[in-house]
Amino acid sequence: MRILCLEDDPAWAELLENHLNNTVGQFSFQWVDRREDFQNALAVENRVDLILADFALPGFDGMTALRIARELAPRVPFIFVSGSMAEELAIESLRNGATDYLLKDNLGRLGAVIARALREAREYRERCEAEKKIAEQARLLDLASDAIIVCDLAGKIQFWNESAGRIYGWSVREVFGRRLAELIKSE
C-alpha cells in the first residue's frame, strides 16, 4: 500500500507514519507539504493507494487538495486528518468526494477508517470490472442472429438483444422491465 501524506508539520507527518506502523500492514509513506509536490505525486498513475491530508495548509487549503486529488486520482481514497475541522466543512468535504475525516486528537480510529476506505475502493474497482465484463458479454450477445431474451423470476425482461428487436419489432427501451408474456402471445 502506498500512502501519500499531505501535511505541513513534519512532526505530525512523522507521528502519522509511526501510528500507521502500529496499526496498518506493510506500506510505503510519502510525505509532501507543498501543492506542487502533491500534484506531482498524484500525476504518476497507480503510484498512490491512499491520501491522508491536513485541512489547514499554508498557501493552499484542504478543499483545493481534495479537488486536485479528484481530478488526478479520482478513485484514490482521500481522508482528512486535521487538528480542527468545523462540522460544516467536514460535511462539505464528504459531498465533494472525501472518503472520511478525523481529528488529529482521535488517531485511534485511523486504522479502521483506512481499512474501510481501502475496502470500499477495492469493491468499487471490482464492481466496475464486473460491469465492464457484463457490457462486453451483452455486446457479444447482440451479434447473435437468434433472439436472446433474459427475464427475471417475475418474468420481467432484463435483457433483449438486437436480434430480438429485429424479430419481434420492439426496441430495448420499449421492453425493458415489462413482462414477456405481455409482449409475445403464444399462438
C-alpha positions in Angstrom: 0.0 0.0 0.0 1.3 3.4 -1.0 0.2 6.3 1.3 0.6 9.9 0.3 0.5 12.3 3.3 -0.1 16.0 2.7 0.9 17.7 6.0 2.7 21.0 6.6 4.1 20.0 10.0 6.9 17.4 9.7 6.4 16.3 13.3 2.8 15.4 12.6 3.8 13.6 9.4 6.3 11.5 11.4 3.6 10.9 14.1 1.2 9.7 11.5 3.7 7.4 9.9 4.6 5.9 13.4 1.0 5.5 14.2 0.4 3.7 10.9 3.4 1.4 11.6 1.4 0.2 14.7 -2.0 -0.1 13.0 -1.6 -0.9 9.3 0.2 -3.7 7.5 3.1 -3.0 5.1 3.0 0.3 3.4 5.2 3.0 1.8 4.8 6.5 3.1 5.4 9.6 1.0 5.2 13.0 2.8 4.6 16.2 0.9 4.0 19.7 2.2 3.6 21.7 -1.0 1.0 21.9 -3.7 3.4 21.2 -6.5 4.8 18.1 -4.7 1.3 16.9 -4.1 0.3 17.3 -7.7 3.5 15.6 -8.9 2.9 12.6 -6.6 -0.7 12.2 -8.0 0.3 12.7 -11.6 2.1 9.3 -11.8 -0.6 6.7 -12.5 -1.0 3.9 -9.9 1.5 5.5 -7.5 -0.9 6.2 -4.6 -3.4 4.0 -2.9 -4.5 6.3 -0.1 -4.3 10.1 0.6 -4.1 11.5 4.1 -4.3 15.3 4.1 -4.4 18.0 6.7 -7.1 20.6 6.1 -5.3 23.8 7.0 -2.2 24.2 4.9 -0.2 27.4 4.3 -0.9 28.8 0.8 -3.4 26.1 -0.1 -6.2 24.5 1.7 -7.7 21.0 2.1 -10.6 21.6 -0.3 -8.2 22.6 -3.0 -6.2 19.5 -2.3 -9.3 17.4 -2.5 -10.3 19.0 -5.8 -6.8 18.3 -7.2 -7.0 14.7 -6.0 -10.4 14.1 -7.5 -9.1 15.4 -10.9 -5.8 13.5 -10.9 -6.6 10.4 -8.9 -10.4 10.2 -8.8 -10.7 6.7 -7.2 -8.0 7.0 -4.6 -9.5 7.2 -1.1 -8.9 10.7 0.5 -9.0 11.1 4.2 -8.7 14.4 6.1 -6.7 14.2 9.2 -6.9 17.6 10.8 -6.3 19.4 14.0 -9.7 21.2 13.8 -12.4 21.0 11.2 -15.8 22.6 11.5 -18.7 20.2 11.0 -20.0 22.1 8.0 -16.6 21.8 6.3 -16.4 18.1 7.1 -19.8 17.6 5.6 -18.9 19.7 2.5 -15.7 17.7 2.1 -17.6 14.4 2.1 -20.0 15.8 -0.5 -17.0 16.8 -2.7 -15.5 13.4 -2.6 -13.6 12.9 0.6 -13.8 9.4 1.9 -13.7 10.4 5.6 -12.2 12.7 8.1 -10.9 12.5 11.6 -9.3 14.8 14.1 -5.7 14.5 15.0 -6.6 14.0 18.6 -8.5 10.9 17.7 -6.0 8.8 15.8 -7.3 5.7 17.4 -9.9 5.5 14.6 -7.3 5.9 11.8 -6.7 2.1 11.2 -10.4 1.4 11.0 -11.0 4.4 8.7 -8.2 3.4 6.4 -9.4 -0.3 6.3 -12.9 0.8 5.4 -11.7 3.3 2.7 -9.5 0.7 1.1 -12.2 -2.0 1.2 -14.7 0.4 -0.4 -12.2 1.3 -3.1 -11.5 -2.3 -3.8 -15.2 -3.1 -4.0 -15.7 -0.2 -6.4 -12.9 -1.5 -8.7 -14.4 -5.0 -8.6 -17.9 -3.7 -9.4 -16.5 -1.7 -12.4 -14.7 -4.7 -13.7 -17.9 -6.8 -13.4 -19.9 -4.1 -15.2 -17.3 -4.0 -17.9 -17.5 -7.8 -18.4 -21.3 -7.7 -18.5 -21.3 -4.9 -21.1 -18.8 -6.9 -23.2 -21.0 -10.0 -22.9 -24.1 -8.0 -23.9 -22.2 -6.7 -26.9 -21.4 -10.2 -28.0 -25.0 -11.4 -27.5 -26.1 -8.5 -29.7 -24.0 -10.0 -32.5 -26.0 -13.3 -32.4 -28.6 -13.8 -35.1 -31.0 -15.5 -32.7 -33.3 -13.6 -30.4 -31.9 -13.7 -26.9 -34.1 -12.6 -24.1 -33.4 -12.7 -20.4 -36.1 -12.4 -17.8 -36.1 -12.3 -14.0 -38.1 -14.7 -11.8 -41.2 -12.5 -12.2 -41.0 -12.8 -16.0 -39.8 -9.1 -16.5 -37.4 -8.6 -19.3 -33.8 -7.8 -18.2 -32.0 -8.2 -21.5 -33.2 -8.0 -25.1 -30.6 -8.3 -27.8 -30.8 -6.6 -31.2 -32.0 -9.8 -33.0 -34.9 -10.0 -30.6 -35.8 -6.4 -31.6 -35.5 -7.2 -35.3 -37.6 -10.4 -35.0 -40.3 -9.1 -32.6 -40.3 -5.5 -33.6 -39.8 -4.0 -30.1 -36.8 -1.9 -29.1 -34.9 -2.4 -25.8 -36.4 0.8 -24.3 -39.9 -0.4 -25.1 -39.5 -3.8 -23.5 -37.1 -3.4 -20.5 -38.8 -4.2 -17.3 -42.1 -5.3 -18.9 -43.4 -8.9 -18.7 -42.5 -11.1 -21.6 -46.0 -12.6 -21.6 -47.5 -9.2 -22.3 -45.4 -8.8 -25.4 -45.3 -12.2 -27.0 -48.5 -14.1 -27.2 -48.4 -17.8 -27.8 -50.3 -18.9 -30.8 
